[in-house]
Amino acid sequence: MTSLSPLLKQATPVVVDHASGSWIHGTDGEEYLDFTTGIGVTSTGHCHPRVVEAARAQVGRVIHAQYTTVLHPPLLELTEKLGEVLPAGLDSVFYANSGSEAVEASLRLSRMATGRPNVVVFQGGFHGRTVAAATMTTAGTKFSAGFSPLMAGVHMAPFPYAYRYGCDVETAVEFCLRELDYLLATRTSPADTAAFLIEPALGDGGYIPTPPAFLEGLRERADRHGIVLVVDEVQAGCGRTGRFWGHEHSSITPDVLLTAKGLASGFPISAMAASTELMSKGWPGSQGGTYGGNAVAAAAGCATLDVIREENLVENARQRGEQLLAGIREVQAAHPVIGDVRGHGLMMGIEFTAPDGSADASTAAAVQQATTGHGLLTLTCGPLGNVVRLIPALVVTHDEIDTGVQRFAAAVAEVVAAA
């Protein structure tokens, strides 16, 4: 009998029968509050009626119209709608299927535009699983181990993870910017450095918001040295952090912006945006793909952007995020095993720490498993596996946040009592 690969490990035992909004209904007859959203993908909730109808209508018109052969209205409309939310000056868009593809497209463009070979990434970043994207991923060795040699030209600088360093954010930022300057002086000359690639909030690396001052320091150095600043908004974008783009918690404008996950509420589509001037520096034939900008995914993307705007979901993410943060910090106050709680909007990391200050991955894993038993779906992350992440849909309500906090608190109490 054929089965799924044994390397695919499910985080929960749930088999979905159907889902709506913030709720998954399992084939076991149970109802689960979903704080995973397909790893931040179902931004407008499961099966939002507007998104369902847009996709259903498009399927009856054309499913696949390869976009370097013929164009189709959903892609043109999506490009126009993205232009309403993209940072000023980023007026040219390339479409692909996944975050990894968008990341690799940004690497290709940066190298071609600058004529330089190297890229600097930051410790804890996650950028994908294809060879180049995995080489640039430092959120854990599981993403890049076992299939060497990896791509050359990637250099890693420290990320201002203040809790891990045991200092305040300002001190961490100052240290990491000094170390970046040292890297540029000792390992990859600015004249050889094509790009800085960074997430505005680490995803798999632990759900850690990137301090605004650090992004601003990168922007200043990129400008000074002619380096392309690429911001990977694959997980943090489309309202997730309580701003439409995660980098908007700072004052910067990136040279290249990458988006995927929440862009189409579950349909696979990604995009790379840059200025027309920068995009034109790519070489002819360097962008393309069979399924990029799929018509059904693009129609779902148009509906998603409409729903986010018309239902004021970015502001809802901000408000519900503040409510969630306050609630989880009350749980932290009752359970010292929770060492840190952080996040912007509906992108929250809860770090579990042993009494000696070391990472407590076993408790984090136990809590993640226990939440399922309490009707709440969660995930873990972090290089050491000691962070539980909460990723509610942008449509989550006040009452659903309260319910989620209560169920999370019950799971933590259960695990602590058993220990």
C-alpha positions as CSV (number, residue, x, y, z in Angstrom):
1,M,0.0,0.0,0.0
2,T,1.4,3.4,-1.0
3,S,1.8,6.0,1.8
4,L,3.2,9.4,2.4
5,S,7.0,9.7,2.8
6,P,8.1,8.8,6.3
7,L,10.1,12.0,6.4
8,L,6.9,14.0,6.6
9,K,6.1,14.3,10.3
10,Q,2.7,15.6,11.2
11,A,2.6,18.1,14.1
12,T,-0.9,17.0,15.1
13,P,-3.0,13.8,14.5
14,V,-5.9,15.8,13.0
15,V,-7.4,14.8,9.7
16,V,-9.5,17.7,8.3
17,D,-13.0,17.1,7.1
18,H,-13.8,20.7,6.5
19,A,-12.8,24.1,7.9
20,S,-14.3,27.6,8.2
21,G,-12.8,30.8,9.6
22,S,-10.6,30.0,12.5
23,W,-12.0,26.5,13.0
24,I,-11.0,23.1,11.7
25,H,-13.5,20.2,11.9
26,G,-11.8,16.9,12.0
27,T,-12.9,13.5,10.7
28,D,-12.9,12.5,14.3
29,G,-15.9,14.8,14.9
30,E,-13.9,17.2,17.0
31,E,-13.7,21.0,16.4
32,Y,-10.3,22.7,16.7
33,L,-9.4,26.3,17.0
34,D,-6.6,26.7,14.4
35,F,-3.7,28.9,15.5
36,T,-1.5,27.4,12.8
37,T,-3.3,28.6,9.6
38,G,-1.3,26.4,7.4
39,I,1.9,28.1,8.7
40,G,0.5,31.5,8.2
41,V,-1.1,30.9,4.9
42,T,-4.9,31.1,5.4
43,S,-4.8,34.8,6.2
44,T,-8.5,35.4,5.7
45,G,-9.4,32.3,7.5
46,H,-10.4,28.9,6.1
47,C,-12.7,29.1,3.0
48,H,-13.6,32.7,3.2
49,P,-16.7,33.0,1.0
50,R,-15.2,35.8,-1.1
51,V,-12.1,33.8,-1.8
52,V,-14.0,30.6,-2.5
53,E,-16.3,32.4,-5.0
54,A,-13.4,34.1,-6.8
55,A,-11.6,30.8,-7.2
56,R,-14.7,28.9,-8.2
57,A,-15.6,31.4,-10.8
58,Q,-12.1,31.5,-12.3
59,V,-12.0,27.7,-12.5
60,G,-14.9,27.9,-15.0
61,R,-13.1,30.5,-17.1
62,V,-9.5,29.3,-17.4
63,I,-7.4,27.3,-14.9
64,H,-3.9,27.6,-16.4
65,A,-2.8,30.3,-18.8
66,Q,1.0,30.4,-18.8
67,Y,1.9,34.0,-18.3
68,T,4.8,34.3,-20.7
69,T,2.6,32.8,-23.4
70,V,-0.7,34.6,-22.8
71,L,-1.8,37.0,-20.1
72,H,-5.1,36.7,-18.1
73,P,-7.2,39.3,-16.3
74,P,-6.7,38.0,-12.7
75,L,-2.9,38.5,-12.9
76,L,-3.2,42.0,-14.3
77,E,-5.7,42.8,-11.6
78,L,-3.6,41.3,-8.8
79,T,-0.6,43.3,-10.0
80,E,-2.7,46.5,-9.9
81,K,-4.0,45.6,-6.4
82,L,-0.5,44.8,-5.1
83,G,0.6,48.2,-6.4
84,E,-1.8,49.8,-4.0
85,V,0.0,48.2,-1.0
86,L,3.6,47.8,-2.1
87,P,6.2,50.4,-0.9
88,A,6.6,53.4,-3.0
89,G,8.9,52.8,-6.0
90,L,8.5,49.0,-6.1
91,D,6.5,49.1,-9.3
92,S,7.5,45.9,-11.0
93,V,6.4,42.4,-10.0
94,F,7.6,38.8,-10.9
95,Y,5.3,35.9,-9.9
96,A,6.2,32.4,-9.0
97,N,4.6,29.6,-6.9
98,S,6.5,29.4,-3.6
99,G,8.5,31.5,-1.2
100,S,11.7,29.5,-2.1
101,E,11.2,30.4,-5.8
102,A,10.8,34.1,-4.9
103,V,13.9,34.0,-2.7
104,E,16.0,32.4,-5.5
105,A,14.6,35.0,-8.0
106,S,15.8,37.8,-5.7
107,L,19.3,36.2,-5.4
108,R,19.5,35.9,-9.2
109,L,18.3,39.5,-9.7
110,S,20.7,40.9,-7.1
111,R,23.7,39.2,-8.5
112,M,22.9,40.2,-12.1
113,A,22.1,43.8,-11.1
114,T,25.3,44.4,-9.2
115,G,27.7,42.0,-10.9
116,R,28.7,40.8,-7.5
117,P,28.7,37.1,-6.2
118,N,28.0,37.2,-2.5
119,V,25.0,37.5,-0.3
120,V,24.8,38.1,3.5
121,V,22.0,36.4,5.5
122,F,21.3,36.6,9.2
123,Q,21.5,33.9,11.8
124,G,18.1,32.2,12.4
125,G,16.6,33.2,9.0
126,F,14.4,30.8,7.0
127,H,14.2,31.3,3.3
128,G,13.2,27.9,1.8
129,R,14.2,24.4,1.0
130,T,15.5,24.5,-2.5
131,V,19.3,24.4,-2.8
132,A,20.0,28.1,-3.0
133,A,17.3,29.0,-0.5
134,A,18.4,26.3,1.9
135,T,21.9,27.5,1.7
136,M,20.7,30.9,2.8
137,T,18.6,29.4,5.6
138,T,20.2,29.3,9.1
139,A,17.1,28.5,11.2
140,G,18.4,24.9,11.8
141,T,20.7,22.4,10.2
142,K,17.8,20.1,9.2
143,F,17.1,22.5,6.3
144,S,20.5,22.2,4.7
145,A,22.3,19.1,6.1
146,G,22.9,15.9,4.1
147,F,23.0,17.2,0.5
148,S,26.2,19.2,0.3
149,P,27.9,20.8,-1.5
150,L,25.7,23.8,-0.9
151,M,25.8,27.0,-3.0
152,A,28.9,29.2,-2.7
153,G,28.8,32.9,-1.9
154,V,26.6,32.9,1.2
155,H,27.9,34.6,4.4
156,M,26.1,34.7,7.7
157,A,26.0,37.6,10.2
158,P,24.5,37.6,13.7
159,F,20.8,38.5,14.2
160,P,19.9,40.7,17.2
161,Y,18.3,38.0,19.3
162,A,18.4,39.9,22.6
163,Y,16.8,37.2,24.8
164,R,19.4,34.6,23.7
165,Y,22.3,37.0,24.2
166,G,21.0,38.0,27.6
167,C,21.0,41.8,26.9
168,D,18.6,44.5,25.9
169,V,17.5,45.1,22.3
170,E,19.6,48.2,21.8
171,T,22.8,46.5,22.9
172,A,22.0,43.5,20.7
173,V,21.5,45.8,17.7
174,E,24.7,47.7,18.3
175,F,26.6,44.4,18.6
176,C,25.2,42.8,15.5
177,L,25.7,45.9,13.3
178,R,29.4,46.0,14.5
179,E,29.7,42.3,13.6
180,L,28.2,42.9,10.2
181,D,30.7,45.6,9.6
182,Y,33.5,43.2,10.7
183,L,32.1,40.6,8.3
184,L,32.3,43.1,5.5
185,A,35.9,43.9,6.5
186,T,37.1,40.4,6.9
187,R,35.0,37.9,4.8
188,T,33.0,39.5,2.0
189,S,34.1,42.9,0.7
190,P,31.2,45.3,0.0
191,A,32.5,45.3,-3.6
192,D,31.8,41.5,-3.7
193,T,28.4,41.7,-1.8
194,A,25.3,41.7,-3.9
195,A,22.6,41.6,-1.3
196,F,21.5,41.6,2.3
197,L,18.6,39.1,2.8
198,I,16.5,39.3,6.0
199,E,13.1,38.6,7.4
200,P,11.3,41.5,9.2
201,A,10.4,38.9,11.8
202,L,12.2,35.5,12.0
203,G,9.8,32.7,11.1
204,D,11.2,29.2,11.7
205,G,14.1,30.9,13.5
206,G,11.9,31.6,16.5
207,Y,9.2,34.2,15.8
208,I,11.5,37.1,16.7
209,P,10.6,40.6,15.4
210,T,13.6,42.2,13.7
211,P,14.3,45.5,15.7
212,P,13.6,48.6,13.6
213,A,17.0,50.0,14.4
214,F,18.7,46.9,12.9
215,L,16.7,47.2,9.6
216,E,17.6,50.9,9.5
217,G,21.2,50.0,10.0
218,L,21.1,47.6,7.1
219,R,19.4,50.2,4.9
220,E,22.2,52.7,5.7
221,R,24.9,50.2,4.9
222,A,23.2,49.0,1.7
223,D,22.9,52.5,0.5
224,R,26.5,53.3,1.4
225,H,27.9,50.2,-0.4
226,G,25.5,49.8,-3.3
227,I,24.1,46.5,-1.8
228,V,20.6,45.4,-2.6
229,L,18.4,45.1,0.5
230,V,16.0,42.2,0.1
231,V,13.2,41.8,2.7
232,D,11.7,38.4,2.9
233,E,8.0,39.1,3.8
234,V,6.9,35.6,2.9
235,Q,5.6,34.9,6.4
236,A,5.4,38.3,8.0
237,G,3.6,40.1,5.1
238,C,0.0,40.7,4.1
239,G,-1.1,42.0,7.5
240,R,0.3,39.3,9.7
241,T,2.2,41.6,12.1
242,G,-0.5,44.3,12.4
243,R,1.1,46.3,9.6
244,F,0.5,45.3,6.0
245,W,4.3,44.6,5.6
246,G,6.4,43.5,8.6
247,H,9.2,46.0,7.7
248,E,6.7,48.8,8.2
249,H,7.5,48.7,11.9
250,S,10.6,50.5,10.8
251,S,11.3,53.5,8.6
252,I,13.0,51.6,5.7
253,T,12.0,50.9,2.2
254,P,13.5,47.7,0.8
255,D,15.0,47.4,-2.7
256,V,13.3,44.0,-3.2
257,L,10.2,42.7,-1.4
258,L,9.2,39.0,-1.4
259,T,5.7,37.8,-0.5
260,A,3.8,34.5,-0.6
261,K,2.0,32.6,2.2
262,G,-0.9,34.9,3.1
263,L,-1.2,36.5,-0.3
264,A,-3.9,34.1,-1.7
265,S,-5.5,32.5,1.4
266,G,-4.1,29.0,0.6
267,F,-3.6,29.0,-3.1
268,P,0.1,28.7,-4.1
269,I,1.5,32.0,-5.5
270,S,4.5,34.2,-4.6
271,A,5.8,37.5,-5.9
272,M,9.0,39.5,-6.0
273,A,8.6,43.2,-6.2
274,A,11.3,45.8,-7.1
275,S,11.6,49.0,-9.0
276,T,11.4,48.8,-12.8
277,E,14.9,50.2,-12.9
278,L,16.3,47.4,-10.7
279,M,14.2,44.6,-12.3
280,S,15.4,45.7,-15.8
281,K,18.9,44.9,-14.7
282,G,18.1,41.2,-14.7
283,W,19.3,39.3,-17.8
284,P,16.8,38.3,-20.5
285,G,15.3,34.9,-19.9
286,S,16.2,34.9,-16.2
287,Q,12.6,35.0,-15.0
288,G,9.9,32.6,-15.9
289,G,8.2,29.4,-14.9
290,T,5.4,27.1,-16.0
291,Y,2.9,27.7,-13.2
292,G,3.9,31.2,-12.0
293,G,1.0,33.6,-11.6
294,N,-1.6,30.8,-12.0
295,A,-5.0,32.2,-12.9
296,V,-7.0,30.6,-10.1
297,A,-4.3,31.5,-7.5
298,A,-4.2,35.1,-8.9
299,A,-8.0,35.4,-8.6
300,A,-7.8,34.2,-5.0
301,G,-5.1,36.7,-4.4
302,C,-7.3,39.5,-5.7
303,A,-10.1,38.4,-3.4
304,T,-7.7,38.1,-0.5
305,L,-6.4,41.7,-0.9
306,D,-10.0,42.9,-1.2
307,V,-11.1,41.1,2.0
308,I,-8.0,42.4,4.0
309,R,-8.8,45.9,3.0
310,E,-12.6,45.9,3.2
311,E,-12.8,44.0,6.5
312,N,-10.0,46.0,8.1
313,L,-8.0,42.9,8.9
314,V,-4.6,44.6,9.3
315,E,-6.1,46.7,12.2
316,N,-7.8,43.6,13.5
317,A,-4.5,41.8,13.5
318,R,-3.0,44.6,15.5
319,Q,-5.8,44.7,18.1
320,R,-6.1,40.9,18.5
321,G,-2.3,40.7,18.6
322,E,-2.2,43.0,21.6
323,Q,-5.0,41.0,23.3
324,L,-3.1,37.7,22.6
325,L,0.2,39.1,23.8
326,A,-1.4,40.3,27.1
327,G,-3.2,37.0,27.6
328,I,-0.1,34.8,27.0
329,R,2.0,37.1,29.3
330,E,-0.5,36.3,32.0
331,V,0.2,32.6,31.4
332,Q,4.0,33.3,31.5
333,A,3.6,35.0,34.9
334,A,2.1,31.9,36.3
335,H,4.6,29.5,34.7
336,P,8.3,30.4,34.9
337,V,9.1,27.7,32.3
338,I,8.0,30.3,29.7
339,G,11.1,32.5,29.4
340,D,10.0,34.9,26.7
341,V,6.9,36.0,24.9
342,R,7.3,38.2,21.8
343,G,5.7,39.1,18.5
344,H,3.9,41.7,16.5
345,G,0.3,41.3,15.6
346,L,-0.8,37.7,15.1
347,M,2.8,36.3,14.8
348,M,3.7,35.3,18.4
349,G,6.6,33.2,19.8
350,I,6.6,31.6,23.2
351,E,10.0,30.4,24.3
352,F,10.4,27.7,26.9
353,T,13.5,27.8,29.1
354,A,14.9,25.5,31.7
355,P,15.9,26.9,35.2
356,D,19.6,27.0,34.1
357,G,18.7,29.2,31.1
358,S,19.0,26.5,28.5
359,A,16.5,25.8,25.8
360,D,13.6,23.5,27.0
361,A,12.6,21.8,23.8
362,S,10.9,18.9,25.6
363,T,8.4,21.1,27.4
364,A,7.7,23.1,24.3
365,A,7.0,19.9,22.4
366,A,4.9,18.6,25.2
367,V,2.8,21.8,25.3
368,Q,2.4,21.8,21.5
369,Q,1.0,18.3,21.7
370,A,-1.1,19.0,24.7
371,T,-2.8,22.0,23.0
372,T,-4.4,19.6,20.5
373,G,-6.0,17.7,23.3
374,H,-7.5,21.0,24.5
375,G,-8.9,21.8,21.0
376,L,-6.2,24.3,20.0
377,L,-3.7,23.7,17.1
378,T,-0.2,25.1,17.5
379,L,3.3,24.6,16.1
380,T,6.8,24.7,17.4
381,C,9.8,26.5,15.8
382,G,13.3,27.8,16.7
383,P,16.7,26.3,15.9
384,L,16.5,24.4,19.3
385,G,12.9,23.5,19.0
386,N,11.9,25.3,22.2
387,V,9.4,27.9,20.8
388,V,5.7,27.4,20.4
389,R,4.3,29.7,17.8
390,L,0.8,31.1,17.5
391,I,-0.5,32.1,14.1
392,P,-4.2,32.9,14.1
393,A,-6.1,33.9,11.0
394,L,-6.4,37.7,10.5
395,V,-10.2,37.3,10.9
396,V,-9.8,35.9,14.4
397,T,-12.3,37.4,16.9
398,H,-12.0,38.8,20.4
399,D,-13.8,35.7,21.8
400,E,-11.6,33.3,19.8
401,I,-8.4,34.9,21.1
402,D,-9.8,34.5,24.7
403,T,-10.6,30.9,24.0
404,G,-7.2,30.3,22.5
405,V,-5.4,31.8,25.5
406,Q,-7.6,29.7,27.9
407,R,-6.8,26.5,26.0
408,F,-3.1,27.3,25.8
409,A,-3.0,28.0,29.5
410,A,-4.7,24.7,30.3
411,A,-2.2,22.8,28.1
412,V,0.8,24.5,29.9
413,A,-0.7,23.8,33.3
414,E,-1.2,20.1,32.3
415,V,2.4,19.7,31.1
416,V,3.9,21.5,34.1
417,A,1.8,19.5,36.6
418,A,2.9,16.2,34.9
419,A,6.5,17.3,35.1
